[in-house]
Amino acid sequence: MRADSANGWQYFVATLLIVIGMINVIQGMVALFTPNFYVVGSSEMLLLEYGSWGVLLGLWGAVLVVAGLAVLSGSTWARVFAIVLACLNALAQMAFVMAMPLWSMVAIAIDLLVIFGLTAGWPDRSRAEGGGTSRRTATDESVYESGHRAAHEAPRPAGSPERTTQHGQTTG
């Protein structure tokens, strides 16, 4: 899918990816330069020390920022790439949650919004390309317009069937 211009969901997702990337860069710099900031000792960290986490999160944040910019192209590869990165980032934040619970939970929530925006909030391919089952024919248009007109006309008073004659004139 390649749209002519970015839509609202693309801007939303791109902004969130850039924000979460920058959060990762900041989180990585703090882990690298000020490991005492975090509550958990290095023996309780999952897999890596703070210095390693700092470098990893800083580089990962830069990749997320690039993915956010790529999403604006409207390309399918950028969309899939961003979904994969958002999923992996949520998993990485789970490993960091013991050290900075609130910060990591905010990052995970943003990742979930990114995944939602990339999957549920994207325009349908057939509508974006003008094809598929969403294309209306002239007959469909005329039926739609007649229904629209009928729905918006002033209501006609309904007469009682017992009080009308054969020619539609009322009696009594």
C-alpha positions in Angstrom: 0.0 0.0 0.0 1.3 3.4 -0.9 -0.9 6.4 -0.2 -0.5 9.7 -2.0 -0.2 11.5 1.3 0.0 10.5 4.9 -3.3 10.2 6.8 -4.1 11.0 10.4 -3.2 7.5 11.7 0.2 7.6 10.0 1.0 10.9 11.7 -0.2 9.6 15.0 1.8 6.4 14.8 4.9 8.2 13.5 4.7 10.6 16.4 4.3 7.9 18.9 7.2 5.9 17.5 9.4 9.0 17.6 8.4 9.7 21.2 8.9 6.1 22.3 12.3 6.1 20.5 13.3 9.2 22.4 12.1 7.7 25.7 14.4 4.7 25.0 17.3 7.0 24.1 16.8 8.9 27.4 16.3 5.7 29.3 19.5 4.3 27.8 21.5 7.4 28.6 20.4 7.3 32.2 21.3 3.6 32.5 24.6 4.3 30.9 25.7 7.4 32.8 23.8 7.2 36.0 23.1 3.6 36.9 22.4 4.6 40.6 19.2 6.3 39.4 17.5 2.9 39.2 16.0 1.2 42.2 17.1 -2.4 41.4 20.6 -3.6 41.9 22.6 -4.9 38.9 22.3 -8.5 40.2 18.5 -8.3 39.8 18.6 -7.1 36.2 17.4 -9.4 33.5 20.3 -10.7 31.3 22.4 -7.5 31.1 24.1 -4.9 33.3 22.9 -1.2 33.3 25.8 -0.1 31.0 24.8 -2.8 28.4 21.1 -1.9 28.7 22.0 1.8 28.3 23.8 1.2 25.0 21.2 -1.3 23.8 18.2 1.0 24.6 20.0 4.0 23.1 20.6 2.3 19.8 17.1 0.7 19.9 15.6 4.2 20.4 17.4 5.5 17.3 16.0 2.6 15.3 12.4 3.4 16.6 12.8 7.0 15.5 13.9 5.9 12.0 10.9 3.6 11.9 8.6 6.5 12.9 9.9 8.5 10.0 9.6 5.6 7.6 5.9 5.1 8.5 5.2 8.5 7.0 6.2 7.1 3.6 3.0 4.9 3.7 4.9 1.8 2.6 3.8 -1.6 3.7 7.3 -2.6 4.6 7.5 0.4 7.0 4.3 -0.5 8.6 5.3 -4.2 9.1 8.8 -3.0 10.3 7.1 -0.7 12.9 4.8 -3.4 14.1 7.7 -5.7 14.7 9.7 -3.0 16.5 6.8 -2.0 18.7 6.2 -5.6 19.8 9.9 -6.1 20.5 10.1 -2.8 22.3 7.2 -3.9 24.6 9.1 -7.1 25.4 12.3 -5.1 26.1 10.5 -2.8 28.4 9.1 -5.8 30.3 12.7 -6.7 31.1 13.4 -3.2 32.4 10.1 -2.9 34.4 11.8 -3.8 37.7 14.2 -1.0 37.5 11.8 1.8 36.4 8.2 0.5 36.7 6.2 3.7 35.8 8.5 4.7 32.9 8.4 1.2 31.4 4.6 0.9 31.7 4.2 4.2 29.9 6.5 2.9 27.1 4.5 -0.3 26.9 1.3 1.6 26.7 2.6 3.7 23.9 3.8 0.6 22.1 0.3 -0.8 22.3 -1.1 2.4 20.9 1.4 2.1 18.0 0.4 -1.5 17.3 -3.3 -0.5 17.4 -2.7 2.5 15.1 -0.7 0.3 12.6 -3.3 -2.5 12.5 -6.8 -1.2 13.2 -6.5 2.5 12.3 -5.1 2.2 8.8 -7.1 2.9 5.6 -8.4 -0.2 3.8 -6.2 -1.1 0.8 -9.1 -1.3 -1.6 -10.4 2.1 -0.7 -6.9 3.7 -0.9 -6.3 2.3 -4.4 -9.9 3.0 -5.5 -10.6 -0.7 -6.3 -12.0 -3.8 -4.7 -15.5 -4.2 -3.4 -15.7 -0.6 -2.1 -16.2 0.9 -5.6 -19.7 2.1 -6.2 -21.5 1.8 -9.5 -23.9 4.4 -11.0 -26.8 2.2 -9.9 -25.5 2.0 -6.3 -25.1 5.8 -6.3 -28.7 6.4 -7.5 -30.1 4.0 -5.0 -28.1 5.6 -2.2 -29.2 9.1 -3.2 -32.9 8.1 -3.4 -32.7 6.6 0.0 -30.9 9.6 1.3 -33.6 12.0 -0.1 -36.4 9.8 1.3 -34.9 9.8 4.7 -34.5 13.6 4.8 -37.9 14.6 3.3 -40.6 15.9 5.6 -42.7 13.0 6.9 -46.1 12.6 5.3 -49.1 12.2 7.6 -50.3 8.7 7.6 -54.0 8.2 7.0 -56.1 5.5 8.5 -56.8 2.7 6.0 -60.5 2.5 7.1 -61.1 6.2 6.3 -59.8 6.2 2.7 -61.7 5.3 -0.4 -60.5 3.6 -3.4 -59.1 6.7 -5.0 -57.2 7.9 -1.9 -59.9 10.4 -0.8 -60.8 10.4 2.9 -64.4 9.8 4.0 -66.2 11.0 7.1 
